[in-house]
Amino acid sequence: MIESVPSLDVTLAQIRALAEARQLTVAEMLDVEDLAGRTGVPREVVAGLLRGEGAAGATPGETARQRAAFLCTRSRDAAGHPYRVTEIAEAIGAAPLVVADLIAGRAGNRPSDAELLRIAAFFGRGPGFLTDTPSQAVSRALQPVLRSLDHVSGGDMMAELADRYGLVSLSTRNTTPGKPLTRTQETLLLGMITGILSSEGAS
């Protein structure tokens, strides 16, 4: 069962209101590159959606194949290497040519719906990753940020998160040596952690 997600307009309005109340920078939270990387929605489409524009509709089958191909090409293994076509094919029980054609966008050997679902599962994604419309996908990707904004007050955000999930400690470090994370960066990080911990708790 795919969990329903609020409309993108509603999600964006909530994020803007909560961010303003906490004096956070909304622009950093609505990172186009990050959202594209997490949803499989093209960067230009994400940018348009965040500006309030609509997205051209693809058929559900086309969307599912595009998102599955995105996972195959963009995902990396534990060593940071791209997955080989043969690895993916073996994991989902399909012929390598099926995966190769999917990645290349060829119509010759299209994967079945069951194979597409197995691709999503292999890369740790649920069915919604394949079936969400662009606006649903972006709204879903923003939910951890929204939850973090909604639950974290103006105090010590790291301490509150650690207390809520029973963590012993949390440590953060900016990519710039000696420069602490901004409050906005902390909120984004906590949104990601909250999303991971919430999904693990649900499973």
FIBANU-196174 format. One record per residue: residue number from 1; residue in one letter; x, y, z of N, C-alpha, C in turn. Coordinates in Angstrom, 2 decimals, decimal comma. Each point is the difference from the previous one (the first is absolute). Example, Ala and Ser with C-alpha at 12.3 -4.5 7.8 and 13.67 -1.06 7.14 Angstrom:
R   pos   code      n_px      n_py      n_pz     ca_px     ca_py     ca_pz      c_px      c_py      c_pz
R     1      A     13,19     -5,69      7,80     -0,89      1,19      0,00      0,90      1,20      0,00
R     2      S     -0,35      1,05     -0,72      0,82      1,19      0,06     -0,77      1,09      0,73
% end
This chain:
R   pos   code      n_px      n_py      n_pz     ca_px     ca_py     ca_pz      c_px      c_py      c_pz
R     1      M      0,85     -1,20      0,00     -0,85      1,20      0,00      0,88      1,25      0,00
R     2      I     -0,30      0,94     -0,90      0,79      1,22     -0,12     -0,62      1,08      0,89
R     3      E      0,82      0,57      0,87     -0,48      1,04      0,91     -0,32      1,26     -0,80
R     4      S     -1,17      0,58      0,27     -0,38      1,22     -0,70      0,88      1,16      0,45
R     5      V      0,12      0,99     -0,84      0,86      1,15      0,30     -0,79      1,27     -0,28
R     6      P      0,17      1,04      0,82     -0,71      1,26     -0,27      0,41      0,59     -1,34
R     7      S     -0,83      0,86     -0,55      0,36      0,65     -1,26      1,25      0,84      0,20
R     8      L      0,74      0,21     -1,08      1,23      0,78      0,09     -0,29      1,43      0,45
R     9      D     -1,09      0,58     -0,45     -0,35      1,36      0,41     -0,16      0,09      1,52
R    10      V     -0,66     -0,99      0,57     -0,21     -0,02      1,45      1,33     -0,18      0,72
R    11      T      0,83     -0,93     -0,48      1,29     -0,24      0,64      0,89      1,23     -0,04
R    12      L      0,06      0,66     -1,15      0,84      1,19     -0,13     -0,50      1,14      0,89
R    13      A     -1,31      0,17      0,08     -0,56      1,05      0,85      0,34     -0,25      1,46
R    14      Q     -0,06     -1,27      0,43      0,33     -0,33      1,39      1,48      0,23      0,28
R    15      I      0,85     -0,40     -0,93      1,44      0,20      0,19      0,34      1,48      0,10
R    16      R     -0,57      0,80     -0,89      0,30      1,44      0,02     -0,47      0,64      1,30
R    17      A     -1,19     -0,38      0,46     -0,53      0,59      1,24      0,85     -0,39      1,20
R    18      L      0,35     -1,27      0,11      0,79     -0,46      1,13      1,42      0,55     -0,05
R    19      A      0,57      0,08     -1,20      1,37      0,53     -0,12      0,04      1,47      0,38
R    20      E     -0,99      0,75     -0,45     -0,04      1,43      0,32     -0,12      0,20      1,51
R    21      A     -0,80     -0,82      0,65     -0,18      0,13      1,45      1,29     -0,31      0,75
R    22      R      0,86     -0,82     -0,62      1,25     -0,38      0,66      1,20      0,74     -0,57
R    23      Q     -0,27      0,99     -0,85      1,05      0,83     -0,60      1,03     -0,85     -0,75
R    24      L     -0,51     -0,94     -0,80      0,86     -0,87     -0,80     -0,11      0,39     -1,47
R    25      T      0,99     -0,41     -0,76      0,05      0,35     -1,42     -0,71     -1,05     -0,84
R    26      V     -1,14      0,34     -0,56     -0,79     -0,94     -0,78      0,75     -0,45     -1,24
R    27      A      0,73      0,90     -0,64      0,69     -0,32     -1,25      0,93     -1,20      0,17
R    28      E      0,66     -0,11      1,14      0,91     -1,12      0,23     -0,77     -1,31      0,18
R    29      M     -1,19      0,08      0,55     -0,78     -1,21      0,22     -0,60     -0,54     -1,28
R    30      L     -0,23      0,88     -0,97     -0,58     -0,41     -1,27      1,12     -0,15     -1,03
R    31      D      0,93     -0,88      0,28      1,17     -0,21     -0,85     -0,39     -0,84     -1,22
R    32      V      0,06      0,62     -1,17     -0,45     -0,66     -1,23      0,82     -1,25     -0,29
R    33      E      1,33      0,12      0,08      0,86     -1,14     -0,32     -0,26     -1,17      0,95
R    34      D     -0,13      0,31      1,28     -0,24     -1,06      0,98     -1,34     -0,69     -0,25
R    35      L     -1,04      0,79     -0,26     -1,32     -0,58     -0,25     -0,02     -0,85     -1,26
R    36      A      0,68      0,47     -1,04      0,08     -0,78     -1,24      0,72     -1,32      0,25
R    37      G      1,08      0,06      0,79      0,76     -1,20      0,29     -0,75     -1,01      0,84
R    38      R     -0,93      0,48      0,83     -0,73     -0,91      0,89     -1,31     -0,51     -0,59
R    39      T     -0,49      0,67     -1,04     -1,30     -0,37     -0,55      0,05     -0,62     -1,39
R    40      G      1,08      0,26     -0,73      0,04     -0,44     -1,39     -0,74      0,92     -0,93
R    41      V     -0,51      1,10      0,53     -0,68      1,01     -0,84      1,08      0,91     -0,58
R    42      P     -0,02      0,27     -1,32      1,03      0,84     -0,60      0,13      1,36      0,69
R    43      R      1,23      0,50      0,04      0,29      1,24      0,71     -0,89      1,15     -0,47
R    44      E     -0,17      0,14     -1,31     -0,78      1,12     -0,52     -1,47     -0,11      0,38
R    45      V     -0,49     -1,24      0,14     -1,39     -0,20      0,41     -0,16      0,37      1,47
R    46      V      0,97     -0,43      0,84     -0,04      0,36      1,41      0,01      1,52      0,17
R    47      A      0,90      0,66     -0,74      0,09      1,46      0,10     -1,32      0,65     -0,37
R    48      G     -0,64     -0,49     -1,04     -1,29      0,54     -0,41     -1,08     -0,22      1,04
R    49      L     -0,02     -1,19      0,59     -0,99     -0,30      1,03      0,16      0,91      1,22
R    50      L      1,24      0,27      0,38      0,24      0,88      1,14     -0,39      1,44     -0,31
R    51      R     -0,03      0,35     -1,28     -0,47      1,34     -0,40     -1,51      0,05     -0,17
R    52      G     -0,66     -1,13      0,21     -1,45     -0,04     -0,13     -0,49     -0,37     -1,37
R    53      E      0,90     -0,47     -0,87     -0,38     -0,40     -1,34     -0,42     -1,46     -0,01
R    54      G     -0,77     -0,37     -1,01     -0,42     -1,39     -0,14      1,07     -0,82     -0,70
R    55      A     -0,18     -1,31      0,00      0,94     -0,90     -0,67     -0,74     -0,79     -1,06
R    56      A      0,64     -0,16     -1,14     -0,61     -0,78     -1,08     -0,22     -1,42      0,48
R    57      G     -1,17     -0,52     -0,29     -0,34     -1,33      0,50      0,50     -1,11     -0,90
R    58      A      0,64     -1,00      0,60      0,37     -1,21     -0,70     -0,95     -1,10      0,44
R    59      T     -0,10     -1,06     -0,79     -0,85     -1,11      0,41      0,61     -0,69      1,21
R    60      P     -0,81     -0,67      0,83      0,55     -0,69      1,17      1,11     -0,98     -0,37
R    61      G     -0,17     -0,70     -1,12      1,02     -0,95     -0,42      1,30      0,68     -0,35
R    62      E     -0,08      1,12     -0,71      1,21      0,75     -0,36      0,70      0,53      1,24
R    63      T     -0,80      0,53      0,92      0,58      0,53      1,25      0,72     -1,09      0,77
R    64      A     -0,63     -1,16      0,13      0,62     -1,10      0,75      1,30     -0,44     -0,65
R    65      R      0,02     -0,10     -1,32      1,23     -0,42     -0,69      1,10      1,05      0,14
R    66      Q     -0,37      1,28     -0,11      0,99      1,07      0,14      0,61      0,00      1,40
R    67      R     -0,83     -0,18      1,03      0,51      0,01      1,38      0,87     -1,24      0,26
R    68      A     -0,41     -1,14     -0,54      0,81     -1,21      0,18      1,34      0,15     -0,69
R    69      A      0,01      0,57     -1,20      1,26      0,23     -0,71      0,88      0,97      0,77
R    70      F     -0,62      1,00      0,61      0,74      0,96      0,82      0,70     -0,72      1,15
R    71      L     -0,70     -0,89      0,66      0,60     -0,75      1,11      1,17     -0,85     -0,48
R    72      C     -0,16     -0,63     -1,15      1,05     -0,87     -0,53      1,27      0,78     -0,35
R    73      T     -0,18      1,21     -0,50      1,17      0,77     -0,46      0,62      0,86      1,08
R    74      R     -0,80      0,44      0,96      0,51      0,95      1,00      0,43     -0,66      1,31
R    75      S     -0,46     -1,20      0,28      0,31     -0,65      1,27      1,43     -0,50      0,02
R    76      R      0,56     -0,06      1,20      1,37     -0,47      0,19      0,03     -1,09      1,07
R    77      D      0,92     -0,94     -0,14      0,11     -1,07      0,98      0,78      0,48      1,22
R    78      A      0,27     -0,90      0,94      0,66      0,38      1,25      1,39      0,58     -0,24
R    79      A      0,62     -0,38     -1,10      1,34      0,51     -0,32     -0,04      1,28     -0,82
R    80      G     -1,22      0,48     -0,29     -0,13      1,22     -0,79      0,04     -0,21     -1,50
R    81      H     -0,14     -1,24     -0,44      0,06     -0,30     -1,43     -1,40     -0,15     -0,59
R    82      P     -0,19      0,33     -1,27     -1,30     -0,24     -0,65     -0,30     -1,50     -0,04
R    83      Y     -1,27     -0,34      0,07     -0,38     -1,41     -0,11      0,11     -0,46     -1,45
R    84      R      0,47     -1,22     -0,19      0,07     -0,56     -1,35     -1,37     -0,50     -0,41
R    85      V     -0,25      0,02     -1,29     -1,27     -0,48     -0,54     -0,26     -1,43      0,44
R    86      T      1,03     -0,83     -0,02     -0,17     -1,40      0,38     -0,36     -0,15      1,48
R    87      E      0,53      0,87      0,85     -0,34     -0,03      1,43     -1,48      0,28      0,21
R    88      I     -0,47      1,06     -0,66     -1,41      0,38      0,16     -0,91     -1,08     -0,56
R    89      A      0,36     -0,52     -1,17     -0,82     -1,03     -0,63     -0,10     -1,24      0,87
R    90      E      1,11     -0,41      0,58     -0,02     -1,18      0,87     -0,85      0,25      1,24
R    91      A      0,08      1,22      0,55     -0,75      0,32      1,22     -1,51     -0,02     -0,23
R    92      I     -0,44      0,38     -1,19     -1,44      0,08     -0,26     -0,52     -1,20     -0,78
R    93      G      0,89     -0,93     -0,36     -0,42     -1,19     -0,71     -0,39      0,26     -1,44
R    94      A      0,71      0,91     -0,66     -0,30      0,33     -1,40      1,24     -0,20     -0,86
R    95      A     -0,20     -0,05     -1,30      1,11     -0,11     -0,92      0,77      1,33     -0,04
R    96      P      1,34     -0,04     -0,11      0,77      1,24     -0,07     -0,47      0,95     -1,10
R    97      L     -0,49     -0,55     -1,11     -0,45      0,85     -1,11     -1,20      0,86      0,42
R    98      V     -0,82     -0,52      0,90     -1,15      0,78      0,49      0,48      1,24      0,74
R    99      V      0,99     -0,17      0,87      0,54      1,13      0,76      0,75      0,95     -0,92
R   100      A      0,77     -0,54     -0,93      0,76      0,83     -0,94     -0,93      0,86     -0,85
R   101      D     -1,08     -0,60     -0,49     -0,97      0,77     -0,81     -0,71      1,05      0,84
R   102      L     -0,30     -0,34      1,26     -0,64      0,98      0,89      0,89      1,22      0,17
R   103      I      1,27     -0,23      0,29      0,94      1,10      0,23      0,17      0,84     -1,27
R   104      A      0,03     -0,66     -1,14      0,21      0,71     -1,27     -1,28      0,65     -0,53
R   105      G     -1,13     -0,31      0,62     -1,27      0,57     -0,46     -0,53     -0,67     -1,24
R   106      R      0,45     -1,23     -0,27     -0,48     -0,73     -1,17     -1,29     -0,75      0,34
R   107      A     -0,88     -0,10     -0,97     -1,30     -0,63      0,24      0,01     -1,50     -0,25
R   108      G      1,12     -0,54     -0,47      0,02     -1,40     -0,41     -0,34     -1,00      1,08
R   109      N      0,65      0,09      1,16     -0,20     -0,99      1,07     -0,40      0,71      1,28
R   110      R     -1,23      0,43      0,06     -0,46      0,75      1,16     -0,20     -0,90      1,21
R   111      P      0,45      0,45      1,16     -0,23     -0,80      1,21     -1,48     -0,02      0,37
R   112      S     -0,40     -1,08      0,63     -1,39     -0,10      0,47     -0,18      0,89      1,22
R   113      D     -1,26      0,20      0,37     -0,29      0,80      1,21      0,66     -0,62      1,22
R   114      A     -0,02     -1,33      0,07      0,61     -0,69      1,15      1,51      0,23      0,02
R   115      E      0,63     -0,02     -1,16      1,44      0,24     -0,07      0,35      1,44      0,39
R   116      L     -0,85      0,94     -0,40      0,23      1,39      0,39     -0,08      0,15      1,52
R   117      L     -0,98     -0,65      0,60     -0,13      0,05      1,47      1,21     -0,63      0,68
R   118      R      0,53     -1,06     -0,59      1,18     -0,65      0,58      1,23      0,89     -0,14
R   119      I      0,07      0,77     -1,08      1,10      0,96     -0,15     -0,07      1,04      1,12
R   120      A     -1,20      0,55      0,22     -0,17      0,99      1,06      0,39     -0,58      1,35
R   121      A     -0,46     -1,22      0,27      0,31     -0,64      1,28      1,49     -0,27      0,14
R   122      F      0,65     -0,40     -1,08      1,45     -0,27      0,03      0,77      1,24      0,43
R   123      F     -0,48      1,16     -0,41      0,67      1,25      0,35     -0,62      0,67      1,22
R   124      G     -0,80     -0,74      0,75     -0,52      0,50      1,25     -1,13      1,00     -0,14
R   125      R     -0,73     -0,04     -1,09     -1,11      0,92     -0,21     -1,32     -0,76     -0,03
R   126      G     -1,07      0,70      0,43     -1,32     -0,59     -0,03     -0,68      0,21     -1,34
R   127      P     -1,19     -0,58     -0,18     -0,73      0,14     -1,26     -0,29      1,45     -0,36
R   128      G     -0,20      0,85      1,01     -0,32      1,40     -0,27      1,07      0,72     -0,80
R   129      F      1,25     -0,44      0,14      1,08      0,63     -0,76     -0,26     -0,13     -1,50
R   130      L     -0,60     -1,10     -0,40     -0,27     -0,24     -1,42     -1,29      0,65     -0,48
R   131      T     -0,98      0,12      0,89     -1,33      0,39     -0,45     -0,39      1,44      0,31
R   132      D      0,73      0,67      0,89     -0,34      1,39      0,33      0,11      0,90     -1,23
R   133      T     -0,92      0,94     -0,12      0,16      1,05     -1,00      1,18      0,88      0,44
R   134      P      0,54      0,84     -0,89      1,10      0,87      0,42     -0,31      0,83      1,25
R   135      S     -1,21      0,59      0,05     -0,33      0,82      1,17     -0,13     -0,86      1,26
R   136      Q     -0,56     -1,21     -0,13     -0,10     -0,89      1,15      1,39     -0,42      0,47
R   137      A      0,89     -0,28     -0,94      1,34     -0,44      0,35      0,75      1,09      0,76
R   138      V     -0,10      1,24     -0,46      0,68      1,11      0,67     -0,61      0,25      1,36
R   139      S     -1,33     -0,05      0,08     -0,66      0,19      1,30      0,42     -1,08      0,97
R   140      R      0,09     -1,25     -0,46      0,40     -1,10      0,88      1,44      0,21      0,48
R   141      A      0,88      0,45     -0,89      1,40      0,21      0,36      0,17      1,13      1,02
R   142      L     -0,95      0,92      0,03      0,08      1,13      0,93     -0,63     -0,30      1,37
R   143      Q     -0,66     -1,14      0,14     -0,67     -0,30      1,26      0,96     -0,09      1,20
R   144      P      1,20     -0,61     -0,14      0,91     -0,01      1,15      0,39      1,40      0,47
R   145      V      0,21      0,92     -0,96      0,33      1,38      0,37     -1,18      0,63      0,74
R   146      L     -1,20     -0,25     -0,51     -1,19      0,55      0,64     -0,17     -0,54      1,42
R   147      R      0,22     -1,31      0,17     -0,13     -0,60      1,33      1,03      0,59      0,95
R   148      S      1,21      0,20     -0,50      1,04      0,57      0,85     -0,36      1,42      0,43
R   149      L     -0,48      0,79     -0,94     -0,40      1,37      0,32     -1,17      0,02      0,98
R   150      D     -0,91     -0,95     -0,17     -1,21     -0,02      0,80      0,26     -0,44      1,44
R   151      H      1,00     -0,87      0,19      0,23     -0,55      1,33      1,12      0,68      0,77
R   152      V      0,89      0,67     -0,69      1,15      0,60      0,68     -0,29      1,45      0,32
R   153      S      0,18      0,35      1,24     -0,25      1,38      0,45      1,25      0,83     -0,15
R   154      G      0,03      1,14      0,60      1,15      0,90     -0,12      1,16     -0,37      0,88
R   155      G     -0,08     -1,10      0,73      1,09     -0,38      0,89      1,09     -0,77     -0,71
R   156      D      0,62     -0,93      0,74      1,07     -0,81     -0,54     -0,60     -1,12     -0,82
R   157      M      0,03      0,15     -1,33     -0,66     -0,96     -0,87      0,63     -1,38      0,09
R   158      M      1,33     -0,06      0,06      0,68     -1,28      0,08     -0,38     -0,73      1,27
R   159      A     -0,05      0,71      1,12     -0,35     -0,61      1,28     -1,43     -0,53     -0,03
R   160      E     -0,91      0,78     -0,62     -1,39     -0,42     -0,06     -0,17     -1,26     -0,83
R   161      L      0,74     -0,08     -1,12     -0,09     -1,18     -0,85      0,56     -1,22      0,72
R   162      A      1,13      0,18      0,66      0,61     -1,11      0,73     -0,94     -0,51      1,09
R   163      D     -0,67      0,93      0,68     -0,92     -0,38      1,06     -1,22     -0,73     -0,57
R   164      R     -0,53      0,50     -1,12     -1,21     -0,58     -0,59      0,22     -1,43     -0,45
R   165      Y      1,20     -0,30     -0,55      0,26     -1,33     -0,53      0,91     -0,84      0,90
R   166      G      0,34      0,50      1,17      0,81     -0,75      0,93      1,43     -0,20     -0,47
R   167      L      0,53      0,98     -0,74      1,37     -0,11     -0,49      0,98      0,42      1,10
R   168      V      1,16     -0,60     -0,01      1,01      0,34      1,00      0,59      1,36     -0,29
R   169      S      0,35      0,24     -1,28      0,58      1,29     -0,36     -0,13      0,21     -1,50
R   170      L      0,13      1,25     -0,42      0,02      0,37     -1,40      1,16      0,94     -0,23
R   171      S      0,72     -0,19     -1,09      1,12      0,86     -0,32     -0,14      0,49     -1,42
R   172      T      0,18      1,30     -0,22     -0,09      0,57     -1,34      1,27      0,76     -0,30
R   173      R      0,32      0,07     -1,30      1,20      0,71     -0,39     -0,22      0,62     -1,37
R   174      N      0,31      1,24     -0,15     -0,12      0,69     -1,28      1,15     -0,43     -0,90
R   175      T     -0,21      0,14     -1,31      1,08     -0,32     -0,94      1,11      1,03      0,08
R   176      T     -0,30      1,18      0,54      1,02      1,02      0,21      0,58     -0,15      1,39
R   177      P      1,30     -0,36      0,12      0,59     -0,22      1,33     -0,20      1,19      0,93
R   178      G     -0,42     -0,30      1,22     -0,14      1,04      1,00     -1,26      0,83     -0,10
R   179      K     -0,82     -0,26     -1,02     -1,22      0,78     -0,18     -1,22     -0,84      0,39
R   180      P     -0,75      0,42      1,02     -1,15     -0,80      0,44     -1,13      0,04     -1,03
R   181      L     -0,88     -1,00      0,10     -1,17     -0,02     -0,87     -0,92      1,17      0,34
R   182      T     -0,61      0,57     -1,02     -1,01      1,01      0,25     -1,25     -0,68      0,53
R   183      R     -0,90      0,80      0,56     -1,25     -0,59      0,52     -0,81     -0,65     -1,12
R   184      T      0,03      0,60     -1,19     -0,70     -0,60     -1,13      0,62     -1,33     -0,38
R   185      Q      1,32     -0,07     -0,05      0,67     -1,26     -0,33     -0,30     -1,07      1,04
R   186      E     -0,03      0,40      1,27     -0,36     -0,95      1,06     -1,40     -0,55     -0,22
R   187      T     -0,93      0,88     -0,34     -1,38     -0,43     -0,20     -0,10     -0,97     -1,17
R   188      L      0,73      0,27     -1,09      0,00     -0,90     -1,14      0,58     -1,35      0,38
R   189      L      1,09      0,02      0,75      0,62     -1,24      0,43     -0,95     -0,79      0,90
R   190      L     -0,64      0,71      0,93     -0,93     -0,67      0,90     -1,20     -0,55     -0,74
R   191      G     -0,42      0,70     -1,07     -1,09     -0,52     -0,81      0,36     -1,33     -0,62
R   192      M      1,23     -0,11     -0,49      0,47     -1,24     -0,60      0,06     -1,11      1,06
R   193      I      0,58      0,31      1,16      0,11     -1,00      1,07     -1,38     -0,43      0,48
R   194      T     -0,91      0,96      0,14     -1,35     -0,30      0,46     -0,69     -0,94     -0,98
R   195      G      0,18      0,27     -1,30     -0,61     -0,85     -1,01      0,51     -1,43      0,06
R   196      I      1,32     -0,15      0,20      0,59     -1,34      0,07     -0,50     -0,74      1,24
R   197      L      0,04      0,68      1,16     -0,41     -0,64      1,24     -1,49     -0,33      0,00
R   198      S     -0,81      0,88     -0,61     -1,44     -0,24     -0,05     -0,31     -1,22     -0,87
R   199      S      0,69     -0,10     -1,15     -0,25     -1,14     -0,90      0,46     -1,29      0,63
R   200      E      1,12      0,03      0,74      0,49     -1,20      0,66     -0,97     -0,44      1,10
R   201      G     -0,55      1,00      0,70     -0,95     -0,33      1,05     -1,27     -0,62     -0,55
R   202      A     -0,43      0,50     -1,18     -1,22     -0,53     -0,61      0,18     -1,41     -0,48
R   203      S      1,24     -0,33     -0,46      0,24     -1,33     -0,51      0,25     -1,01      1,12
% end
